[in-house]
Amino acid sequence: MASRATVTCPDCALHETFDRLAAARSLIETHREETDHEAIWELGRLSSGVERAGDEAGVCGRPECATDSPLSDVPNTVTDE
Ligand SMILES: [Zn+2]
């Protein structure tokens, strides 16, 4: 399965890939608790349709944004506001 999220940390050598966004987010939270580092994730290899939907939904992939907009809940339809 292609990886969907890559978690890296600017403060150490952390670098892991996940095919489930929930697992990636879990690692970020665990890493923050254990090391006080702010790990980040990059999303990759999503289908273009999913990428576009995420863009329109205002999902940027940064953990502080994803906290309010779970990527696992990207809507299929986006309102026109
Ligand atoms: Zn770290």
PDB file of the backbone (N, CA, C, O) and the ligand in Angstrom, with CONECT records:
HET     ZN  A 101       1
ATOM      1  N   MET A   1       0.852  -1.202   0.000  1.00  0.00           N
ATOM      2  CA  MET A   1       0.000   0.000   0.000  1.00  0.00           C
ATOM      3  C   MET A   1       0.885   1.248   0.000  1.00  0.00           C
ATOM      4  O   MET A   1       1.878   1.309   0.725  1.00  0.00           O
ATOM      5  N   ALA A   2       0.533   2.214  -0.792  1.00  0.00           N
ATOM      6  CA  ALA A   2       1.316   3.452  -0.829  1.00  0.00           C
ATOM      7  C   ALA A   2       1.163   4.210   0.479  1.00  0.00           C
ATOM      8  O   ALA A   2       0.100   4.213   1.100  1.00  0.00           O
ATOM      9  N   SER A   3       2.233   4.842   0.874  1.00  0.00           N
ATOM     10  CA  SER A   3       2.166   5.624   2.100  1.00  0.00           C
ATOM     11  C   SER A   3       1.353   6.893   1.856  1.00  0.00           C
ATOM     12  O   SER A   3       1.416   7.504   0.790  1.00  0.00           O
ATOM     13  N   ARG A   4       0.602   7.258   2.861  1.00  0.00           N
ATOM     14  CA  ARG A   4      -0.249   8.438   2.731  1.00  0.00           C
ATOM     15  C   ARG A   4       0.243   9.601   3.572  1.00  0.00           C
ATOM     16  O   ARG A   4      -0.091  10.754   3.298  1.00  0.00           O
ATOM     17  N   ALA A   5       1.025   9.308   4.584  1.00  0.00           N
ATOM     18  CA  ALA A   5       1.506  10.377   5.446  1.00  0.00           C
ATOM     19  C   ALA A   5       2.924  10.070   5.892  1.00  0.00           C
ATOM     20  O   ALA A   5       3.227   8.940   6.274  1.00  0.00           O
ATOM     21  N   THR A   6       3.783  11.057   5.845  1.00  0.00           N
ATOM     22  CA  THR A   6       5.145  10.930   6.324  1.00  0.00           C
ATOM     23  C   THR A   6       5.316  11.865   7.506  1.00  0.00           C
ATOM     24  O   THR A   6       5.083  13.069   7.400  1.00  0.00           O
ATOM     25  N   VAL A   7       5.722  11.307   8.625  1.00  0.00           N
ATOM     26  CA  VAL A   7       5.930  12.115   9.828  1.00  0.00           C
ATOM     27  C   VAL A   7       7.429  12.342   9.991  1.00  0.00           C
ATOM     28  O   VAL A   7       8.216  11.396  10.018  1.00  0.00           O
ATOM     29  N   THR A   8       7.805  13.606  10.099  1.00  0.00           N
ATOM     30  CA  THR A   8       9.193  13.953  10.369  1.00  0.00           C
ATOM     31  C   THR A   8       9.232  14.948  11.518  1.00  0.00           C
ATOM     32  O   THR A   8       8.236  15.598  11.837  1.00  0.00           O
ATOM     33  N   CYS A   9      10.410  15.052  12.134  1.00  0.00           N
ATOM     34  CA  CYS A   9      10.558  15.969  13.255  1.00  0.00           C
ATOM     35  C   CYS A   9      11.744  16.878  12.983  1.00  0.00           C
ATOM     36  O   CYS A   9      12.841  16.392  12.705  1.00  0.00           O
ATOM     37  N   PRO A  10      11.546  18.184  13.056  1.00  0.00           N
ATOM     38  CA  PRO A  10      12.657  19.116  12.797  1.00  0.00           C
ATOM     39  C   PRO A  10      13.708  19.090  13.897  1.00  0.00           C
ATOM     40  O   PRO A  10      14.794  19.642  13.721  1.00  0.00           O
ATOM     41  N   ASP A  11      13.411  18.467  15.014  1.00  0.00           N
ATOM     42  CA  ASP A  11      14.315  18.500  16.162  1.00  0.00           C
ATOM     43  C   ASP A  11      15.099  17.213  16.369  1.00  0.00           C
ATOM     44  O   ASP A  11      16.003  17.166  17.203  1.00  0.00           O
ATOM     45  N   CYS A  12      14.762  16.163  15.617  1.00  0.00           N
ATOM     46  CA  CYS A  12      15.500  14.907  15.742  1.00  0.00           C
ATOM     47  C   CYS A  12      15.355  14.142  14.437  1.00  0.00           C
ATOM     48  O   CYS A  12      14.864  14.686  13.447  1.00  0.00           O
ATOM     49  N   ALA A  13      15.776  12.895  14.429  1.00  0.00           N
ATOM     50  CA  ALA A  13      15.836  12.134  13.190  1.00  0.00           C
ATOM     51  C   ALA A  13      14.565  11.336  12.924  1.00  0.00           C
ATOM     52  O   ALA A  13      14.551  10.442  12.077  1.00  0.00           O
ATOM     53  N   LEU A  14      13.515  11.656  13.639  1.00  0.00           N
ATOM     54  CA  LEU A  14      12.260  10.935  13.448  1.00  0.00           C
ATOM     55  C   LEU A  14      11.804  11.014  11.996  1.00  0.00           C
ATOM     56  O   LEU A  14      11.733  12.096  11.413  1.00  0.00           O
ATOM     57  N   HIS A  15      11.498   9.858  11.426  1.00  0.00           N
ATOM     58  CA  HIS A  15      11.016   9.818  10.045  1.00  0.00           C
ATOM     59  C   HIS A  15      10.291   8.498   9.856  1.00  0.00           C
ATOM     60  O   HIS A  15      10.912   7.441   9.743  1.00  0.00           O
ATOM     61  N   GLU A  16       8.962   8.574   9.823  1.00  0.00           N
ATOM     62  CA  GLU A  16       8.190   7.356   9.648  1.00  0.00           C
ATOM     63  C   GLU A  16       7.072   7.622   8.659  1.00  0.00           C
ATOM     64  O   GLU A  16       6.545   8.731   8.568  1.00  0.00           O
ATOM     65  N   THR A  17       6.722   6.577   7.920  1.00  0.00           N
ATOM     66  CA  THR A  17       5.612   6.716   6.983  1.00  0.00           C
ATOM     67  C   THR A  17       4.454   5.844   7.440  1.00  0.00           C
ATOM     68  O   THR A  17       4.647   4.792   8.048  1.00  0.00           O
ATOM     69  N   PHE A  18       3.264   6.298   7.137  1.00  0.00           N
ATOM     70  CA  PHE A  18       2.061   5.604   7.558  1.00  0.00           C
ATOM     71  C   PHE A  18       1.086   5.551   6.391  1.00  0.00           C
ATOM     72  O   PHE A  18       1.078   6.433   5.532  1.00  0.00           O
ATOM     73  N   ASP A  19       0.276   4.518   6.370  1.00  0.00           N
ATOM     74  CA  ASP A  19      -0.811   4.490   5.384  1.00  0.00           C
ATOM     75  C   ASP A  19      -2.142   4.848   6.042  1.00  0.00           C
ATOM     76  O   ASP A  19      -3.185   4.885   5.388  1.00  0.00           O
ATOM     77  N   ARG A  20      -2.086   5.108   7.337  1.00  0.00           N
ATOM     78  CA  ARG A  20      -3.296   5.556   8.023  1.00  0.00           C
ATOM     79  C   ARG A  20      -2.994   6.879   8.718  1.00  0.00           C
ATOM     80  O   ARG A  20      -2.055   6.977   9.508  1.00  0.00           O
ATOM     81  N   LEU A  21      -3.794   7.887   8.417  1.00  0.00           N
ATOM     82  CA  LEU A  21      -3.539   9.209   8.970  1.00  0.00           C
ATOM     83  C   LEU A  21      -3.693   9.207  10.482  1.00  0.00           C
ATOM     84  O   LEU A  21      -2.987   9.935  11.180  1.00  0.00           O
ATOM     85  N   ALA A  22      -4.607   8.397  10.990  1.00  0.00           N
ATOM     86  CA  ALA A  22      -4.805   8.345  12.443  1.00  0.00           C
ATOM     87  C   ALA A  22      -3.535   7.868  13.140  1.00  0.00           C
ATOM     88  O   ALA A  22      -3.193   8.350  14.220  1.00  0.00           O
ATOM     89  N   ALA A  23      -2.841   6.925  12.521  1.00  0.00           N
ATOM     90  CA  ALA A  23      -1.602   6.416  13.113  1.00  0.00           C
ATOM     91  C   ALA A  23      -0.530   7.492  13.085  1.00  0.00           C
ATOM     92  O   ALA A  23       0.234   7.638  14.039  1.00  0.00           O
ATOM     93  N   ALA A  24      -0.472   8.240  12.001  1.00  0.00           N
ATOM     94  CA  ALA A  24       0.517   9.318  11.908  1.00  0.00           C
ATOM     95  C   ALA A  24       0.256  10.369  12.969  1.00  0.00           C
ATOM     96  O   ALA A  24       1.183  10.842  13.626  1.00  0.00           O
ATOM     97  N   ARG A  25      -0.991  10.730  13.135  1.00  0.00           N
ATOM     98  CA  ARG A  25      -1.322  11.751  14.129  1.00  0.00           C
ATOM     99  C   ARG A  25      -1.029  11.244  15.537  1.00  0.00           C
ATOM    100  O   ARG A  25      -0.589  11.998  16.405  1.00  0.00           O
ATOM    101  N   SER A  26      -1.277   9.965  15.746  1.00  0.00           N
ATOM    102  CA  SER A  26      -0.994   9.368  17.047  1.00  0.00           C
ATOM    103  C   SER A  26       0.491   9.457  17.378  1.00  0.00           C
ATOM    104  O   SER A  26       0.869   9.746  18.514  1.00  0.00           O
ATOM    105  N   LEU A  27       1.331   9.204  16.371  1.00  0.00           N
ATOM    106  CA  LEU A  27       2.779   9.287  16.592  1.00  0.00           C
ATOM    107  C   LEU A  27       3.168  10.717  16.951  1.00  0.00           C
ATOM    108  O   LEU A  27       3.980  10.931  17.850  1.00  0.00           O
ATOM    109  N   ILE A  28       2.599  11.690  16.258  1.00  0.00           N
ATOM    110  CA  ILE A  28       2.925  13.088  16.533  1.00  0.00           C
ATOM    111  C   ILE A  28       2.579  13.425  17.976  1.00  0.00           C
ATOM    112  O   ILE A  28       3.354  14.076  18.677  1.00  0.00           O
ATOM    113  N   GLU A  29       1.414  12.979  18.409  1.00  0.00           N
ATOM    114  CA  GLU A  29       1.000  13.279  19.781  1.00  0.00           C
ATOM    115  C   GLU A  29       1.900  12.569  20.786  1.00  0.00           C
ATOM    116  O   GLU A  29       2.300  13.158  21.790  1.00  0.00           O
ATOM    117  N   THR A  30       2.217  11.307  20.517  1.00  0.00           N
ATOM    118  CA  THR A  30       3.095  10.555  21.409  1.00  0.00           C
ATOM    119  C   THR A  30       4.477  11.190  21.461  1.00  0.00           C
ATOM    120  O   THR A  30       5.073  11.317  22.530  1.00  0.00           O
ATOM    121  N   HIS A  31       4.981  11.588  20.294  1.00  0.00           N
ATOM    122  CA  HIS A  31       6.315  12.177  20.218  1.00  0.00           C
ATOM    123  C   HIS A  31       6.356  13.490  20.994  1.00  0.00           C
ATOM    124  O   HIS A  31       7.346  13.789  21.661  1.00  0.00           O
ATOM    125  N   ARG A  32       5.295  14.262  20.908  1.00  0.00           N
ATOM    126  CA  ARG A  32       5.248  15.528  21.633  1.00  0.00           C
ATOM    127  C   ARG A  32       5.281  15.285  23.143  1.00  0.00           C
ATOM    128  O   ARG A  32       5.965  15.980  23.894  1.00  0.00           O
ATOM    129  N   GLU A  33       4.515  14.269  23.559  1.00  0.00           N
ATOM    130  CA  GLU A  33       4.482  13.967  24.986  1.00  0.00           C
ATOM    131  C   GLU A  33       5.825  13.461  25.481  1.00  0.00           C
ATOM    132  O   GLU A  33       6.253  13.806  26.582  1.00  0.00           O
ATOM    133  N   GLU A  34       6.497  12.641  24.670  1.00  0.00           N
ATOM    134  CA  GLU A  34       7.722  12.004  25.131  1.00  0.00           C
ATOM    135  C   GLU A  34       8.935  12.916  25.037  1.00  0.00           C
ATOM    136  O   GLU A  34       9.840  12.831  25.867  1.00  0.00           O
ATOM    137  N   THR A  35       8.962  13.794  24.026  1.00  0.00           N
ATOM    138  CA  THR A  35      10.185  14.560  23.769  1.00  0.00           C
ATOM    139  C   THR A  35       9.950  16.058  23.764  1.00  0.00           C
ATOM    140  O   THR A  35      10.912  16.825  23.765  1.00  0.00           O
ATOM    141  N   ASP A  36       8.711  16.492  23.759  1.00  0.00           N
ATOM    142  CA  ASP A  36       8.372  17.901  23.663  1.00  0.00           C
ATOM    143  C   ASP A  36       8.761  18.469  22.302  1.00  0.00           C
ATOM    144  O   ASP A  36       8.921  19.680  22.150  1.00  0.00           O
ATOM    145  N   HIS A  37       8.911  17.592  21.318  1.00  0.00           N
ATOM    146  CA  HIS A  37       9.182  18.027  19.945  1.00  0.00           C
ATOM    147  C   HIS A  37       7.868  18.222  19.199  1.00  0.00           C
ATOM    148  O   HIS A  37       6.867  17.565  19.483  1.00  0.00           O
ATOM    149  N   GLU A  38       7.898  19.136  18.245  1.00  0.00           N
ATOM    150  CA  GLU A  38       6.723  19.339  17.405  1.00  0.00           C
ATOM    151  C   GLU A  38       6.955  18.665  16.056  1.00  0.00           C
ATOM    152  O   GLU A  38       7.427  19.290  15.106  1.00  0.00           O
ATOM    153  N   ALA A  39       6.620  17.399  15.991  1.00  0.00           N
ATOM    154  CA  ALA A  39       6.761  16.682  14.726  1.00  0.00           C
ATOM    155  C   ALA A  39       5.718  17.195  13.737  1.00  0.00           C
ATOM    156  O   ALA A  39       4.673  17.717  14.127  1.00  0.00           O
ATOM    157  N   ILE A  40       6.017  17.039  12.468  1.00  0.00           N
ATOM    158  CA  ILE A  40       5.083  17.475  11.432  1.00  0.00           C
ATOM    159  C   ILE A  40       4.803  16.297  10.503  1.00  0.00           C
ATOM    160  O   ILE A  40       5.555  15.323  10.467  1.00  0.00           O
ATOM    161  N   TRP A  41       3.714  16.405   9.759  1.00  0.00           N
ATOM    162  CA  TRP A  41       3.451  15.351   8.778  1.00  0.00           C
ATOM    163  C   TRP A  41       3.267  15.982   7.418  1.00  0.00           C
ATOM    164  O   TRP A  41       2.813  17.116   7.269  1.00  0.00           O
ATOM    165  N   GLU A  42       3.645  15.184   6.429  1.00  0.00           N
ATOM    166  CA  GLU A  42       3.396  15.568   5.050  1.00  0.00           C
ATOM    167  C   GLU A  42       2.516  14.497   4.438  1.00  0.00           C
ATOM    168  O   GLU A  42       2.741  13.300   4.620  1.00  0.00           O
ATOM    169  N   LEU A  43       1.520  14.947   3.715  1.00  0.00           N
ATOM    170  CA  LEU A  43       0.630  13.995   3.070  1.00  0.00           C
ATOM    171  C   LEU A  43       1.109  13.745   1.656  1.00  0.00           C
ATOM    172  O   LEU A  43       1.522  14.670   0.956  1.00  0.00           O
ATOM    173  N   GLY A  44       1.053  12.506   1.245  1.00  0.00           N
ATOM    174  CA  GLY A  44       1.501  12.187  -0.098  1.00  0.00           C
ATOM    175  C   GLY A  44       0.649  11.111  -0.719  1.00  0.00           C
ATOM    176  O   GLY A  44      -0.021  10.341  -0.032  1.00  0.00           O
ATOM    177  N   ARG A  45       0.690  11.074  -2.036  1.00  0.00           N
ATOM    178  CA  ARG A  45       0.099   9.976  -2.784  1.00  0.00           C
ATOM    179  C   ARG A  45      -1.412   9.838  -2.564  1.00  0.00           C
ATOM    180  O   ARG A  45      -1.971   8.757  -2.752  1.00  0.00           O
ATOM    181  N   LEU A  46      -2.055  10.909  -2.175  1.00  0.00           N
ATOM    182  CA  LEU A  46      -3.513  10.881  -2.179  1.00  0.00           C
ATOM    183  C   LEU A  46      -3.978  11.006  -3.624  1.00  0.00           C
ATOM    184  O   LEU A  46      -3.272  11.546  -4.475  1.00  0.00           O
ATOM    185  N   SER A  47      -5.147  10.510  -3.877  1.00  0.00           N
ATOM    186  CA  SER A  47      -5.695  10.723  -5.212  1.00  0.00           C
ATOM    187  C   SER A  47      -5.946  12.210  -5.396  1.00  0.00           C
ATOM    188  O   SER A  47      -6.158  12.935  -4.424  1.00  0.00           O
ATOM    189  N   SER A  48      -5.921  12.661  -6.639  1.00  0.00           N
ATOM    190  CA  SER A  48      -6.095  14.094  -6.888  1.00  0.00           C
ATOM    191  C   SER A  48      -7.445  14.569  -6.375  1.00  0.00           C
ATOM    192  O   SER A  48      -7.579  15.701  -5.912  1.00  0.00           O
ATOM    193  N   GLY A  49      -8.441  13.701  -6.459  1.00  0.00           N
ATOM    194  CA  GLY A  49      -9.758  14.096  -5.977  1.00  0.00           C
ATOM    195  C   GLY A  49      -9.752  14.340  -4.483  1.00  0.00           C
ATOM    196  O   GLY A  49     -10.362  15.294  -4.001  1.00  0.00           O
ATOM    197  N   VAL A  50      -9.065  13.481  -3.752  1.00  0.00           N
ATOM    198  CA  VAL A  50      -8.992  13.658  -2.304  1.00  0.00           C
ATOM    199  C   VAL A  50      -8.193  14.904  -1.969  1.00  0.00           C
ATOM    200  O   VAL A  50      -8.561  15.658  -1.069  1.00  0.00           O
ATOM    201  N   GLU A  51      -7.104  15.124  -2.686  1.00  0.00           N
ATOM    202  CA  GLU A  51      -6.304  16.320  -2.445  1.00  0.00           C
ATOM    203  C   GLU A  51      -7.126  17.579  -2.650  1.00  0.00           C
ATOM    204  O   GLU A  51      -7.045  18.522  -1.863  1.00  0.00           O
ATOM    205  N   ARG A  52      -7.920  17.586  -3.719  1.00  0.00           N
ATOM    206  CA  ARG A  52      -8.724  18.764  -4.034  1.00  0.00           C
ATOM    207  C   ARG A  52      -9.782  18.964  -2.947  1.00  0.00           C
ATOM    208  O   ARG A  52     -10.020  20.087  -2.504  1.00  0.00           O
ATOM    209  N   ALA A  53     -10.408  17.880  -2.528  1.00  0.00           N
ATOM    210  CA  ALA A  53     -11.427  17.997  -1.488  1.00  0.00           C
ATOM    211  C   ALA A  53     -10.814  18.526  -0.202  1.00  0.00           C
ATOM    212  O   ALA A  53     -11.405  19.364   0.479  1.00  0.00           O
ATOM    213  N   GLY A  54      -9.623  18.031   0.127  1.00  0.00           N
ATOM    214  CA  GLY A  54      -8.967  18.500   1.336  1.00  0.00           C
ATOM    215  C   GLY A  54      -8.617  19.974   1.226  1.00  0.00           C
ATOM    216  O   GLY A  54      -8.744  20.716   2.200  1.00  0.00           O
ATOM    217  N   ASP A  55      -8.187  20.397   0.073  1.00  0.00           N
ATOM    218  CA  ASP A  55      -7.847  21.789  -0.151  1.00  0.00           C
ATOM    219  C   ASP A  55      -9.058  22.680   0.054  1.00  0.00           C
ATOM    220  O   ASP A  55      -8.984  23.702   0.736  1.00  0.00           O
ATOM    221  N   GLU A  56     -10.158  22.288  -0.535  1.00  0.00           N
ATOM    222  CA  GLU A  56     -11.371  23.096  -0.436  1.00  0.00           C
ATOM    223  C   GLU A  56     -11.905  23.109   0.989  1.00  0.00           C
ATOM    224  O   GLU A  56     -12.555  24.067   1.408  1.00  0.00           O
ATOM    225  N   ALA A  57     -11.629  22.049   1.727  1.00  0.00           N
ATOM    226  CA  ALA A  57     -12.103  21.983   3.106  1.00  0.00           C
ATOM    227  C   ALA A  57     -11.178  22.748   4.054  1.00  0.00           C
ATOM    228  O   ALA A  57     -11.460  22.859   5.247  1.00  0.00           O
ATOM    229  N   GLY A  58     -10.086  23.271   3.523  1.00  0.00           N
ATOM    230  CA  GLY A  58      -9.178  24.039   4.354  1.00  0.00           C
ATOM    231  C   GLY A  58      -8.228  23.178   5.152  1.00  0.00           C
ATOM    232  O   GLY A  58      -7.640  23.643   6.128  1.00  0.00           O
ATOM    233  N   VAL A  59      -8.069  21.933   4.752  1.00  0.00           N
ATOM    234  CA  VAL A  59      -7.156  21.037   5.461  1.00  0.00           C
ATOM    235  C   VAL A  59      -5.762  21.226   4.886  1.00  0.00           C
ATOM    236  O   VAL A  59      -5.536  21.003   3.697  1.00  0.00           O
ATOM    237  N   CYS A  60      -4.846  21.630   5.723  1.00  0.00           N
ATOM    238  CA  CYS A  60      -3.504  21.915   5.225  1.00  0.00           C
ATOM    239  C   CYS A  60      -2.523  20.814   5.569  1.00  0.00           C
ATOM    240  O   CYS A  60      -1.409  20.800   5.047  1.00  0.00           O
ATOM    241  N   GLY A  61      -2.913  19.880   6.445  1.00  0.00           N
ATOM    242  CA  GLY A  61      -2.016  18.782   6.782  1.00  0.00           C
ATOM    243  C   GLY A  61      -1.160  19.052   7.998  1.00  0.00           C
ATOM    244  O   GLY A  61      -0.534  18.129   8.520  1.00  0.00           O
ATOM    245  N   ARG A  62      -1.110  20.281   8.466  1.00  0.00           N
ATOM    246  CA  ARG A  62      -0.341  20.526   9.681  1.00  0.00           C
ATOM    247  C   ARG A  62      -1.117  20.030  10.894  1.00  0.00           C
ATOM    248  O   ARG A  62      -2.339  20.170  10.937  1.00  0.00           O
ATOM    249  N   PRO A  63      -0.445  19.464  11.862  1.00  0.00           N
ATOM    250  CA  PRO A  63      -1.161  18.844  12.986  1.00  0.00           C
ATOM    251  C   PRO A  63      -2.051  19.814  13.734  1.00  0.00           C
ATOM    252  O   PRO A  63      -3.117  19.425  14.212  1.00  0.00           O
ATOM    253  N   GLU A  64      -1.638  21.076  13.850  1.00  0.00           N
ATOM    254  CA  GLU A  64      -2.468  22.013  14.594  1.00  0.00           C
ATOM    255  C   GLU A  64      -3.766  22.313  13.856  1.00  0.00           C
ATOM    256  O   GLU A  64      -4.771  22.660  14.476  1.00  0.00           O
ATOM    257  N   CYS A  65      -3.747  22.182  12.541  1.00  0.00           N
ATOM    258  CA  CYS A  65      -4.977  22.365  11.772  1.00  0.00           C
ATOM    259  C   CYS A  65      -5.796  21.077  11.776  1.00  0.00           C
ATOM    260  O   CYS A  65      -7.020  21.094  11.909  1.00  0.00           O
ATOM    261  N   ALA A  66      -5.092  19.972  11.627  1.00  0.00           N
ATOM    262  CA  ALA A  66      -5.781  18.691  11.538  1.00  0.00           C
ATOM    263  C   ALA A  66      -6.530  18.372  12.822  1.00  0.00           C
ATOM    264  O   ALA A  66      -7.481  17.589  12.827  1.00  0.00           O
ATOM    265  N   THR A  67      -6.093  18.982  13.898  1.00  0.00           N
ATOM    266  CA  THR A  67      -6.775  18.743  15.163  1.00  0.00           C
ATOM    267  C   THR A  67      -8.235  19.168  15.072  1.00  0.00           C
ATOM    268  O   THR A  67      -9.127  18.542  15.643  1.00  0.00           O
ATOM    269  N   ASP A  68      -8.448  20.260  14.330  1.00  0.00           N
ATOM    270  CA  ASP A  68      -9.807  20.764  14.206  1.00  0.00           C
ATOM    271  C   ASP A  68     -10.523  20.189  12.989  1.00  0.00           C
ATOM    272  O   ASP A  68     -11.751  20.238  12.910  1.00  0.00           O
ATOM    273  N   SER A  69      -9.781  19.655  12.061  1.00  0.00           N
ATOM    274  CA  SER A  69     -10.372  19.140  10.835  1.00  0.00           C
ATOM    275  C   SER A  69      -9.795  17.764  10.540  1.00  0.00           C
ATOM    276  O   SER A  69      -8.885  17.634   9.722  1.00  0.00           O
ATOM    277  N   PRO A  70     -10.306  16.761  11.186  1.00  0.00           N
ATOM    278  CA  PRO A  70      -9.743  15.410  10.995  1.00  0.00           C
ATOM    279  C   PRO A  70      -9.726  15.016   9.526  1.00  0.00           C
ATOM    280  O   PRO A  70     -10.749  15.063   8.842  1.00  0.00           O
ATOM    281  N   LEU A  71      -8.548  14.627   9.053  1.00  0.00           N
ATOM    282  CA  LEU A  71      -8.437  14.290   7.636  1.00  0.00           C
ATOM    283  C   LEU A  71      -9.241  13.052   7.292  1.00  0.00           C
ATOM    284  O   LEU A  71      -9.628  12.848   6.141  1.00  0.00           O
ATOM    285  N   SER A  72      -9.488  12.235   8.289  1.00  0.00           N
ATOM    286  CA  SER A  72     -10.264  11.037   8.018  1.00  0.00           C
ATOM    287  C   SER A  72     -11.721  11.377   7.714  1.00  0.00           C
ATOM    288  O   SER A  72     -12.490  10.530   7.262  1.00  0.00           O
ATOM    289  N   ASP A  73     -12.086  12.642   7.974  1.00  0.00           N
ATOM    290  CA  ASP A  73     -13.470  13.066   7.769  1.00  0.00           C
ATOM    291  C   ASP A  73     -13.615  14.063   6.631  1.00  0.00           C
ATOM    292  O   ASP A  73     -14.566  14.844   6.610  1.00  0.00           O
ATOM    293  N   VAL A  74     -12.681  14.046   5.682  1.00  0.00           N
ATOM    294  CA  VAL A  74     -12.797  14.961   4.550  1.00  0.00           C
ATOM    295  C   VAL A  74     -14.124  14.719   3.843  1.00  0.00           C
ATOM    296  O   VAL A  74     -14.393  13.605   3.394  1.00  0.00           O
ATOM    297  N   PRO A  75     -14.944  15.737   3.743  1.00  0.00           N
ATOM    298  CA  PRO A  75     -16.274  15.527   3.161  1.00  0.00           C
ATOM    299  C   PRO A  75     -16.205  15.321   1.653  1.00  0.00           C
ATOM    300  O   PRO A  75     -15.302  15.814   0.977  1.00  0.00           O
ATOM    301  N   ASN A  76     -17.170  14.589   1.155  1.00  0.00           N
ATOM    302  CA  ASN A  76     -17.238  14.383  -0.286  1.00  0.00           C
ATOM    303  C   ASN A  76     -17.797  15.606  -0.999  1.00  0.00           C
ATOM    304  O   ASN A  76     -17.463  15.888  -2.149  1.00  0.00           O
ATOM    305  N   THR A  77     -18.643  16.312  -0.296  1.00  0.00           N
ATOM    306  CA  THR A  77     -19.194  17.534  -0.869  1.00  0.00           C
ATOM    307  C   THR A  77     -18.767  18.717   0.001  1.00  0.00           C
ATOM    308  O   THR A  77     -18.712  18.627   1.228  1.00  0.00           O
ATOM    309  N   VAL A  78     -18.474  19.802  -0.659  1.00  0.00           N
ATOM    310  CA  VAL A  78     -17.991  20.981   0.059  1.00  0.00           C
ATOM    311  C   VAL A  78     -18.963  22.120  -0.189  1.00  0.00           C
ATOM    312  O   VAL A  78     -19.340  22.391  -1.329  1.00  0.00           O
ATOM    313  N   THR A  79     -19.360  22.775   0.870  1.00  0.00           N
ATOM    314  CA  THR A  79     -20.284  23.897   0.711  1.00  0.00           C
ATOM    315  C   THR A  79     -19.590  25.063   0.027  1.00  0.00           C
ATOM    316  O   THR A  79     -18.361  25.127   0.007  1.00  0.00           O
ATOM    317  N   ASP A  80     -20.333  25.951  -0.512  1.00  0.00           N
ATOM    318  CA  ASP A  80     -19.825  27.010  -1.376  1.00  0.00           C
ATOM    319  C   ASP A  80     -19.704  28.329  -0.635  1.00  0.00           C
ATOM    320  O   ASP A  80     -19.965  29.381  -1.219  1.00  0.00           O
ATOM    321  N   GLU A  81     -19.329  28.307   0.595  1.00  0.00           N
ATOM    322  CA  GLU A  81     -19.274  29.536   1.373  1.00  0.00           C
ATOM    323  C   GLU A  81     -17.943  30.253   1.203  1.00  0.00           C
ATOM    324  O   GLU A  81     -17.732  31.312   1.795  1.00  0.00           O
TER     325      GLU A  81
HETATM  326 ZN    ZN A 101      11.671  14.794  17.607  1.00  0.00          ZN2+
END
